[in-house]
């Protein structure tokens, strides 16, 4: 006998509970449990004469029978990369789309998700290698709205196939009939399946719809894009399992009122994680930026206090970004604010600067900003943050020809960071003549191209601060 009983599903992680509570005990989110009625829960009775049930032989996502075999007996083929026609987008994807891969892309409303995917779809539809094999499925907009966007962006839409549908069974049937090399689902939150009696956008609907689409992609080799909404915290809406099901997760960074957009790969089974693609938003859509380092550098008539250039590394590419700091007397409780950096790490670094650099910020407000809206996730920004704060406190400008990088430890030591010489080459390419770097990252010989820059190798924070202010501006 089966007994119908209501259960409660967490809208954040998808966990099931027998009764409602204010907080999900699995993920810790509050007010996220939603009732899912008419769930059949089997009523078990323990019996001594229980029969063993042999499970049916199941197929995996690729459509083949599951079987145990030695790892060296598995046939391996090179990934077939499909170019999107946008080099910065190919960089984030790891060199292009992989056949049969599923890519989940999320971002704030109006930031450019549909725009870049429509540009990609029209480019790939006209590629001779794909023979016009691209399908754009819209669940949020009408076909007329999609056509209007393509016309406004002046995109060649003569070969792109489009479909307005939200039922996943109908979408899979259309995909089977069209057999496209690339398909775009905009968005996964609007898709539903008839197998589940709940509204679109719920945990169960998103999970099952994404599973069906992923299974189709793996079985047929179709490269699939899924557009996802984000919450007010900036994370992808829906169950967390959605990110585990797909091969690649991309996030749009930047503000909708900024003219620059950044796409970061936070998960990629076929490329580097934290790879960054940089675009400029124009009237004709998203255009890739040829020289990303130049857009984050502000050129002043004369050096200003509280500003310094850091050599970061995003994915496989070094990137020059400007770090600005403002330290001022606090009128009440001192504040710490970091834009583009980790707030908790900023508080720790200020304590290190007090103890090992002799510069204190107690009773002062500290504001740190990474210019251009880029988010710096690596610890190589530590030294730049502290030198910018020291420059603001002393009201003394650092040289505009100076570039720095390095991690700062709790004992005041300057730790090395990965790919130090590549960072130095990026600084030299943009005309910087001085660099303060960790001693372990300094090149062993003063040979080209490093003979064109004065490298100051340091191993302590106080030495780095002293060296920075000893350079003539």
C-alpha positions as CSV (number, residue, x, y, z in Angstrom):
1,X,0.0,0.0,0.0
2,X,1.2,3.5,-0.8
3,X,0.2,6.4,1.4
4,X,-0.2,10.0,-0.1
5,X,1.4,12.5,2.2
6,X,2.6,16.0,1.8
7,X,6.3,16.7,1.9
8,X,8.3,19.9,1.9
9,X,11.1,20.7,-0.6
10,X,13.9,23.2,-0.1
11,X,14.0,25.6,-3.0
12,X,17.7,26.1,-2.5
13,X,19.2,22.6,-2.3
14,X,16.3,20.3,-3.1
15,X,16.2,18.4,0.2
16,X,12.9,16.8,1.2
17,X,11.4,17.0,4.7
18,X,8.3,15.4,6.2
19,X,7.2,18.6,8.0
20,X,7.7,22.3,7.5
21,X,10.4,24.2,9.4
22,X,11.7,27.8,9.2
23,X,15.2,26.7,8.2
24,X,16.5,23.9,5.9
25,X,18.8,21.7,8.1
26,X,20.8,20.7,5.0
27,X,21.9,24.0,3.5
28,X,21.0,26.4,6.3
29,X,18.7,28.7,4.2
30,X,15.7,30.3,5.9
31,X,12.1,30.3,4.7
32,X,12.9,28.1,1.7
33,X,10.7,25.1,2.3
34,X,7.7,24.8,-0.1
35,X,5.0,22.2,0.2
36,X,4.9,19.5,-2.5
37,X,1.6,17.7,-2.1
38,X,0.5,14.3,-3.3
39,X,4.0,12.7,-3.0
40,X,3.6,9.0,-2.8
41,X,5.6,7.7,0.2
42,X,5.9,3.9,0.4
43,X,4.7,2.4,3.7
44,X,7.2,-0.3,4.5
45,X,6.6,-3.2,6.8
46,X,9.5,-5.3,7.9
47,X,9.0,-9.0,7.1
48,X,11.3,-11.9,7.6
49,X,10.6,-13.2,4.1
50,X,11.7,-10.3,2.0
51,X,12.8,-11.1,-1.5
52,X,15.8,-9.6,-3.1
53,X,15.0,-7.5,-6.0
54,X,17.4,-7.5,-9.0
55,X,17.7,-3.9,-10.3
56,X,17.1,-3.4,-14.0
57,X,20.2,-2.8,-16.1
58,X,20.2,1.0,-16.6
59,X,21.6,3.2,-19.3
60,X,23.9,6.2,-18.5
61,X,23.6,9.7,-20.0
62,X,25.4,8.7,-23.1
63,X,22.8,6.0,-23.9
64,X,25.1,3.1,-23.6
65,X,24.8,0.1,-21.3
66,X,26.7,0.5,-18.0
67,X,29.5,-2.1,-17.5
68,X,32.5,-2.4,-15.3
69,X,35.8,-2.4,-17.2
70,X,39.5,-1.4,-16.7
71,X,40.2,2.2,-17.0
72,X,42.8,1.7,-19.7
73,X,40.2,-0.1,-21.8
74,X,38.1,3.0,-22.2
75,X,38.3,4.5,-25.7
76,X,39.3,8.1,-25.5
77,X,38.7,10.6,-28.4
78,X,39.9,14.2,-28.6
79,X,37.2,16.8,-27.8
80,X,35.6,18.2,-30.9
81,X,35.5,21.9,-30.4
82,X,32.9,24.1,-32.1
83,X,34.0,27.7,-32.5
84,X,31.4,30.2,-31.5
85,X,32.7,33.0,-33.7
86,X,33.5,35.1,-30.6
87,X,37.1,34.6,-29.5
88,X,36.6,35.8,-25.9
89,X,33.6,33.5,-25.5
90,X,35.7,30.6,-26.9
91,X,38.4,31.5,-24.3
92,X,35.9,31.2,-21.4
93,X,34.6,27.9,-22.7
94,X,38.1,26.5,-22.9
95,X,38.7,26.8,-26.7
96,X,35.1,26.4,-28.0
97,X,32.0,24.3,-27.4
98,X,32.5,20.6,-26.9
99,X,30.0,18.4,-28.7
100,X,27.5,17.0,-26.2
101,X,28.4,19.5,-23.5
102,X,25.8,21.4,-21.4
103,X,26.7,25.0,-20.5
104,X,24.7,26.9,-17.8
105,X,25.0,30.6,-18.0
106,X,23.6,33.0,-15.4
107,X,23.6,36.7,-14.6
108,X,21.5,39.7,-13.5
109,X,18.5,40.7,-15.6
110,X,19.5,42.9,-18.6
111,X,23.2,42.1,-18.3
112,X,23.4,40.4,-21.8
113,X,22.8,36.7,-21.4
114,X,20.3,36.5,-24.3
115,X,22.2,38.9,-26.4
116,X,25.5,37.0,-26.4
117,X,23.7,33.7,-26.9
118,X,21.7,35.1,-29.9
119,X,25.0,36.4,-31.3
120,X,26.6,33.0,-30.8
121,X,23.6,31.1,-32.3
122,X,23.5,33.3,-35.5
123,X,27.3,33.0,-35.9
124,X,27.2,29.2,-35.6
125,X,24.1,28.8,-37.7
126,X,26.0,30.4,-40.6
127,X,29.2,28.3,-40.1
128,X,29.8,26.0,-43.0
129,X,30.9,23.1,-40.7
130,X,27.5,23.1,-39.0
131,X,25.4,23.6,-42.1
132,X,22.9,26.0,-40.3
133,X,22.4,23.5,-37.5
134,X,21.4,25.8,-34.6
135,X,18.1,26.0,-32.7
136,X,17.1,28.8,-30.3
137,X,14.3,27.9,-27.9
138,X,12.7,30.8,-26.0
139,X,10.4,30.3,-23.0
140,X,10.4,33.9,-21.8
141,X,10.0,35.9,-25.0
142,X,7.8,35.6,-28.1
143,X,9.4,34.8,-31.5
144,X,8.6,38.4,-32.5
145,X,10.7,39.7,-29.6
146,X,13.6,37.5,-30.5
147,X,13.4,38.6,-34.2
148,X,13.3,42.3,-33.1
149,X,16.4,41.8,-31.0
150,X,18.2,40.2,-33.9
151,X,17.2,43.0,-36.2
152,X,18.3,45.7,-33.8
153,X,21.7,44.0,-33.5
154,X,21.9,43.6,-37.2
155,X,22.5,39.8,-36.9
156,X,22.2,37.4,-39.9
157,X,19.2,35.5,-38.8
158,X,18.3,33.7,-42.1
159,X,19.7,30.3,-41.0
160,X,18.8,30.3,-37.3
161,X,15.9,28.1,-36.3
162,X,13.7,29.3,-33.5
163,X,11.0,27.8,-31.3
164,X,8.8,29.3,-28.6
165,X,8.0,26.4,-26.1
166,X,8.2,25.7,-22.4
167,X,7.2,22.0,-22.3
168,X,10.4,19.9,-22.1
169,X,8.8,16.9,-23.8
170,X,7.9,19.0,-26.8
171,X,11.3,20.6,-26.8
172,X,13.0,17.2,-26.9
173,X,10.8,16.1,-29.7
174,X,11.7,19.2,-31.7
175,X,15.4,18.7,-31.0
176,X,15.1,15.1,-32.2
177,X,13.4,16.2,-35.4
178,X,15.8,19.1,-36.1
179,X,19.0,17.4,-34.8
180,X,20.9,20.7,-34.3
181,X,24.6,20.8,-33.4
182,X,23.9,23.6,-30.9
183,X,20.7,24.4,-29.0
184,X,19.9,27.3,-26.6
185,X,17.2,27.0,-23.9
186,X,16.2,30.5,-22.6
187,X,15.6,29.9,-19.8
188,X,15.6,26.7,-17.7
189,X,13.3,28.4,-15.0
190,X,10.4,28.5,-17.5
191,X,10.7,24.9,-18.6
192,X,8.4,22.2,-17.1
193,X,7.6,18.6,-17.6
194,X,4.2,16.9,-17.6
195,X,5.6,14.2,-15.3
196,X,5.5,16.5,-12.3
197,X,2.5,18.4,-11.1
198,X,4.0,21.6,-9.9
199,X,4.6,25.1,-11.3
200,X,7.5,25.9,-13.6
201,X,10.5,27.3,-11.7
202,X,10.2,24.9,-8.7
203,X,13.0,22.7,-7.6
204,X,11.5,19.5,-8.9
205,X,10.6,21.0,-12.3
206,X,14.1,22.5,-12.8
207,X,15.9,19.4,-11.8
208,X,13.8,17.0,-13.9
209,X,13.7,19.3,-17.0
210,X,17.5,19.9,-16.8
211,X,18.0,16.1,-16.4
212,X,16.0,15.3,-19.6
213,X,17.8,18.0,-21.6
214,X,21.2,16.9,-20.4
215,X,20.4,13.3,-21.2
216,X,19.4,14.3,-24.7
217,X,22.6,16.3,-25.2
218,X,24.8,13.4,-24.1
219,X,23.1,10.9,-26.3
220,X,23.0,12.9,-29.4
221,X,26.2,15.1,-29.2
222,X,24.2,18.4,-29.3
223,X,26.0,21.2,-27.5
224,X,23.4,22.8,-25.2
225,X,23.2,26.2,-23.5
226,X,20.9,26.7,-20.5
227,X,20.1,30.2,-19.4
228,X,19.6,30.5,-15.6
229,X,18.2,33.2,-13.4
230,X,20.1,34.5,-10.4
231,X,19.0,35.3,-6.9
232,X,19.5,38.7,-5.1
233,X,22.7,37.2,-3.6
234,X,24.0,36.7,-7.1
235,X,23.8,32.9,-7.2
236,X,22.0,30.8,-9.7
237,X,18.3,30.2,-8.7
238,X,17.0,26.7,-8.3
239,X,18.5,23.6,-6.7
240,X,22.2,23.4,-6.3
241,X,22.2,20.1,-8.0
242,X,21.6,22.0,-11.3
243,X,25.2,23.2,-11.3
244,X,26.5,19.6,-10.6
245,X,24.5,18.2,-13.6
246,X,26.0,20.5,-16.2
247,X,29.5,20.5,-17.6
248,X,30.2,24.2,-17.5
249,X,28.9,27.1,-15.3
250,X,29.4,30.7,-16.5
251,X,28.5,33.8,-14.6
252,X,28.1,37.3,-16.0
253,X,30.0,39.9,-13.9
254,X,29.8,43.7,-14.0
255,X,26.9,46.1,-13.5
256,X,24.1,46.5,-16.0
257,X,24.8,50.3,-16.2
258,X,28.5,49.7,-17.0
259,X,29.7,49.6,-20.6
260,X,31.8,46.5,-19.8
261,X,30.7,42.9,-19.2
262,X,32.8,40.0,-17.9
263,X,32.0,36.3,-18.2
264,X,33.7,34.0,-15.7
265,X,33.8,30.2,-15.8
266,X,33.3,29.0,-12.2
267,X,33.1,25.3,-13.4
268,X,34.4,23.8,-16.6
269,X,35.1,20.2,-17.3
270,X,36.8,21.1,-20.5
271,X,38.9,24.1,-19.7
272,X,40.4,26.3,-17.0
273,X,38.2,27.5,-14.0
274,X,38.1,31.3,-13.3
275,X,38.8,32.0,-17.0
276,X,37.6,35.5,-17.8
277,X,36.1,36.8,-21.0
278,X,35.8,40.6,-21.3
279,X,33.3,42.4,-23.6
280,X,32.1,45.9,-24.3
281,X,28.3,46.5,-24.5
282,X,27.5,48.6,-27.6
283,X,24.3,49.4,-29.6
284,X,25.2,46.4,-31.8
285,X,25.5,43.9,-28.9
286,X,28.5,42.6,-27.0
287,X,31.9,43.2,-28.7
288,X,35.0,41.5,-27.4
289,X,37.8,43.7,-26.0
290,X,41.1,43.3,-27.8
291,X,43.3,44.6,-25.0
292,X,41.6,43.9,-21.7
293,X,44.4,45.3,-19.5
294,X,44.0,48.7,-21.0
295,X,40.4,49.2,-20.0
296,X,41.0,48.8,-16.3
297,X,43.9,51.3,-16.1
298,X,43.2,55.0,-15.4
299,X,45.6,57.5,-16.8
300,X,46.2,60.5,-14.7
301,X,48.0,63.8,-15.5
302,X,50.0,63.2,-12.4
303,X,50.2,60.4,-9.8
304,X,47.4,60.4,-7.2
305,X,47.5,59.0,-3.6
306,X,45.7,55.7,-2.9
307,X,46.1,54.3,-6.4
308,X,48.3,51.4,-7.6
309,X,48.3,48.9,-10.5
310,X,48.2,45.2,-9.7
311,X,49.1,42.4,-12.1
312,X,46.3,39.8,-11.5
313,X,45.8,36.5,-13.3
314,X,42.4,35.4,-14.4
315,X,42.3,31.8,-15.7
316,X,45.2,31.5,-18.2
317,X,45.7,35.3,-18.8
318,X,47.5,38.0,-16.8
319,X,45.5,41.1,-16.4
320,X,46.4,44.6,-15.2
321,X,43.9,46.2,-12.9
322,X,43.9,49.4,-10.8
323,X,43.3,49.2,-7.1
324,X,42.1,52.3,-5.4
325,X,42.0,52.9,-1.6
326,X,40.6,55.8,0.5
327,X,41.4,56.0,4.2
328,X,39.7,58.8,6.2
329,X,38.9,59.6,9.8
330,X,35.7,58.0,10.9
331,X,33.0,60.1,12.4
332,X,31.4,57.1,14.2
333,X,32.0,53.4,14.0
334,X,34.9,52.7,11.6
335,X,33.8,51.0,8.4
336,X,35.6,48.6,6.1
337,X,34.3,48.3,2.5
338,X,35.7,46.3,-0.4
339,X,34.3,46.3,-3.9
340,X,35.7,43.5,-6.1
341,X,37.7,42.0,-3.2
342,X,37.0,39.8,-0.2
343,X,35.8,42.0,2.7
344,X,37.0,39.4,5.3
345,X,40.5,39.3,3.8
346,X,40.7,43.1,3.8
347,X,40.1,43.2,7.5
348,X,42.8,40.6,8.0
349,X,45.3,42.5,5.8
350,X,44.8,45.8,7.7
351,X,45.7,44.0,10.9
352,X,48.8,42.6,9.3
353,X,49.8,46.1,8.1
354,X,49.4,47.4,11.6
355,X,51.5,44.7,13.3
356,X,54.2,44.2,10.6
357,X,54.1,47.5,8.6
358,X,53.7,50.0,11.4
359,X,50.7,51.6,9.8
360,X,47.4,51.5,11.7
361,X,43.9,52.2,10.6
362,X,42.0,52.1,13.9
363,X,39.4,54.9,14.1
364,X,39.5,55.3,10.3
365,X,37.2,54.3,7.5
366,X,38.8,52.2,4.8
367,X,37.3,51.8,1.3
368,X,39.0,49.7,-1.4
369,X,37.8,49.4,-4.9
370,X,38.9,47.5,-8.0
371,X,38.4,49.7,-11.0
372,X,36.1,48.5,-13.8
373,X,33.9,46.2,-11.7
374,X,36.1,43.2,-12.1
375,X,36.2,40.7,-9.2
376,X,39.7,39.7,-8.1
377,X,39.5,36.2,-6.5
378,X,43.2,35.5,-6.0
379,X,45.4,36.3,-3.0
380,X,48.0,37.9,-5.3
381,X,46.1,41.2,-4.8
382,X,47.2,41.4,-1.1
383,X,50.3,43.5,-1.6
384,X,48.5,46.0,-3.9
385,X,45.7,46.5,-1.4
386,X,48.1,47.3,1.4
387,X,50.3,49.6,-0.7
388,X,47.2,51.5,-1.9
389,X,46.0,51.9,1.7
390,X,49.4,53.0,2.9
391,X,49.5,55.6,0.0
392,X,46.1,57.0,1.1
393,X,47.1,57.2,4.7
394,X,50.4,58.9,4.0
395,X,48.8,61.1,1.4
396,X,51.7,60.3,-0.9
397,X,51.3,59.1,-4.4
398,X,53.0,56.0,-5.7
399,X,54.7,56.1,-9.1
400,X,52.4,55.6,-12.0
401,X,55.1,53.4,-13.6
402,X,54.9,50.9,-10.7
403,X,53.1,47.5,-10.9
404,X,53.0,45.0,-8.0
405,X,51.7,41.6,-7.0
406,X,52.2,39.2,-4.1
407,X,50.4,37.4,-1.3
408,X,50.8,38.7,2.3
409,X,51.0,36.2,5.2
410,X,49.9,36.8,8.8
411,X,53.5,37.1,9.9
412,X,54.2,39.8,7.4
413,X,56.0,37.7,4.8
414,X,55.5,38.2,1.1
415,X,54.6,34.9,-0.5
416,X,55.0,34.0,-4.2
417,X,52.1,33.6,-6.5
418,X,51.7,31.4,-9.6
419,X,53.0,32.5,-13.0
420,X,55.1,35.4,-11.8
421,X,57.2,35.8,-14.9
422,X,54.1,36.0,-17.1
423,X,52.7,38.8,-15.0
424,X,56.0,40.7,-15.3
425,X,55.9,40.3,-19.1
426,X,52.3,41.8,-19.1
427,X,53.5,44.8,-17.1
428,X,56.5,45.3,-19.5
429,X,54.2,45.1,-22.5
430,X,52.1,48.0,-21.1
431,X,55.2,50.2,-20.4
432,X,55.7,49.8,-16.6
433,X,59.3,50.4,-15.6
434,X,59.2,49.3,-11.9
435,X,57.7,46.2,-10.3
436,X,57.6,45.1,-6.6
437,X,57.3,41.3,-6.5
438,X,57.9,38.4,-4.1
439,X,61.5,37.4,-3.9
440,X,60.6,33.9,-5.1
441,X,58.9,35.3,-8.2
442,X,61.9,37.4,-9.3
443,X,63.6,36.2,-12.5
444,X,67.0,34.7,-11.9
445,X,68.7,36.7,-14.7
446,X,68.4,40.2,-16.0
447,X,67.9,39.1,-19.5
448,X,65.3,40.2,-22.2
449,X,62.5,41.0,-21.7
450,X,63.2,41.6,-18.0
451,X,66.1,44.0,-18.6
452,X,63.6,46.6,-19.5
453,X,62.1,46.9,-16.0
454,X,63.5,47.5,-12.5
455,X,62.4,44.5,-10.4
456,X,62.4,45.0,-6.6
457,X,62.2,41.6,-4.9
458,X,60.9,41.7,-1.3
459,X,60.2,39.1,1.3
460,X,58.7,41.3,4.1
461,X,55.8,43.7,4.1
462,X,57.8,46.6,5.8
463,X,60.5,46.3,3.0
464,X,57.8,46.4,0.3
465,X,56.2,49.6,1.8
466,X,59.6,51.3,2.2
467,X,60.7,50.3,-1.3
468,X,57.5,51.6,-2.9
469,X,57.9,55.1,-1.4
470,X,61.6,55.3,-2.2
471,X,60.9,55.1,-5.9
472,X,60.8,58.6,-7.6
473,X,57.4,59.6,-8.9
